[in-house]
């Protein structure tokens, strides 16, 4: 056993030979580069950015052009093309980007966004203002897109499924305060603003005046937010089920986002949120209705959505599929009077058919009970989960887990943009098919 498993060769080996220093090529980041770049060659012919741009370029954006202040024959810097800004936001939404600052960085670094910009340098202020200040135009554009699909027969609205998803608001739990605390904070904010204004008048130094003016603007913004929260307290109290004598101690409103409400989230926790409502055409998976509310429950949300669809398209769906949270008897009866057949599950605890309450039910509710008790009705209802919940899952995968803006109008603009981005891709798939 004296032999080794790996015998050592005699004489100098490669490891023991005398060698010089390693020869390496080092990076030189000080050199100047002149790299020609053709933006159009950066993306493949079937890239998603090209698909979105091709769709947007065919849309009627006259409503966006009307908002442009820069005009021919007048002074001022030309405005950015609304088609470019809209394409940027739709593509960013599809890619799960919801921050204007992140989108600004991508426009400088990512080939797809650089291609959409086409050499334009767009800052995050312009991107953010376009998204939150063009809510009416985005709403009208969504109606036009769905209307085009209705005219083409790709969307029928014969059967529509509705569902809600609670989306985290841009507010923290400690920002919620009682009414008495809000009143005290408002008085303190007003005193601070008055003191800072007096300080501006008494300071001769221009630099120090500018610093104090900046502090004054911040204090005024805090005063406005506290005043908005105090104004929302009565609305929160009106919608609360808390007894009158307990409301002063239990009801709180956020000073960060006064319209946000604490809601029970899918994981069982309670956080500031909004209730986003989507109505989706079952056959085409196209979103036909969008609403945003600060009501924590879905009860009572079916009638406003039907009114929303009537406002947009001048017609109502033949069948409306909702889960048990929407099954308010008055809403079902109202929908039946409008010619809408509601498919919603029966309550787990049914009342006695011979009870006085059941005997007072209208024909629409009685027809709903008979419909959902039949195998055919339950089979139709199964299509709801494959439509509404699928759309909700797609929205969450694209980043609709929390709003980065505050207030219902701005959050509704973001929600409409999600629906518009979803419908663009569905329209491309439907029309190409």
C-alpha positions, 0 to 999 in steps of 0.5 A: 500500500506504499503507492499513492493514488495520484503519483507526483511527477518528478522534475519542475511542474507547471505550478513551480515554473517561474512566470511573469505578471499576468497580461490583462485587458483593463476597462477604460471608462474615460474614453469617448464613444461615438456609437450610431444608433437607429431607434427603429432597429432596437425592437423586433417587428412583433414587439409589444411596444410596437403593437401598443403604438400601432393601436394608439396611433389609430385612436381618435385623440382629439379630446387630448389635443383640446387640452394642449395650451400651446397653439400655432401662431402663439408663443410658448413651448410645443407640448409633447404628443399625447399619443407618445405619453399615452403609449408610454403609460399603457406599455408601462402598465402592461409591464407592471410599472406604476411610478412616474419616476421609474418610467422616466428612468426607463425612458432613458435606459430601456430600449422599448421605452426609448423607442416609444419616446423617439428621441424625446426627453420626458420628465416624471412631472409631465408623465405624472400630470398626464396620468392624473389630469386626463381622467375624463379623456381616458374615460372617454377613450375607454368608451370609444375602444369598447364601442368600436369592439361592440360595433365590430361584434367582438363584444356583445355585452350579452353576459357581463360579470362584475367583481370588486378588488380592494386596493391599498391606498397611499396612506398609513394607519397612523395618519387616521385621526379622530375629529377632535384631533383633526380640529386641533391639528387644523388650528395648529397648522393655521397658527404655523402658516400665520407665523411663517407669513409674518416671518417672511415680511420681517426678513430682509434677506432674500435667500432666507425669505425663499427658505421661509416661503418653502416652509410656508408652502409645506405648512399650507399643504398640511393645512389643506390636507387636515381641512380635507380630512375634517370635511370627510369626517361627516361623510365617514360617519354617515356611512358607518354602522357605529352607534351615534354615541360612539362615533366621536371616539371610533371614527377616524379619517386620514390626513394623508388621503382623506377619501381612503377608508380602512377596509378588510383586505383579502388576507384578513388584515385591515388597511387603508384602501379603495374598492375598485370595481370592474365589469367584464364582458364574459365572451370577450374578456373586455372590461366594459365598466370601471368604478372606484369607491371607498365603500368597504363592501360590495353590497349596493355596487351592482346598481351604480355599475349598471348605471355606469354601463348605461351612461357609457353605451346607452344599453344594459347587459342582458345577464349580470353575474355577481357574487353573494356580496352584491346580492341585495334584494332591492338591487336585484328587483331594480335590475329585473325592472330594467330587463337585466337578469341577475345571476347571484348565489342564494344566501346560505341561510334562507328564510322561511318561504311562508314568512311575511318577508318572503311574501313581500318580495317582488317578481324579480327576486322570486324569479332570481330564487327560482333561477339560482335553484335550477342546475341551469342557473348555477351553470351560468353562474360558474362563468363569473369566476373565470371572467371577473376574478381572472381580470382581477388577477391580471390587474394585480399581476400588472401592479394594481396592488396599491395606488401611488396617487391619492384621492378618488379622482386620481386613483380612478384615472389610474384604474381607468388606465389599467382597464384601457391597457387590458382592453388594448391587448384584448382588442388586438387579439380579438380583431386579429382573430 
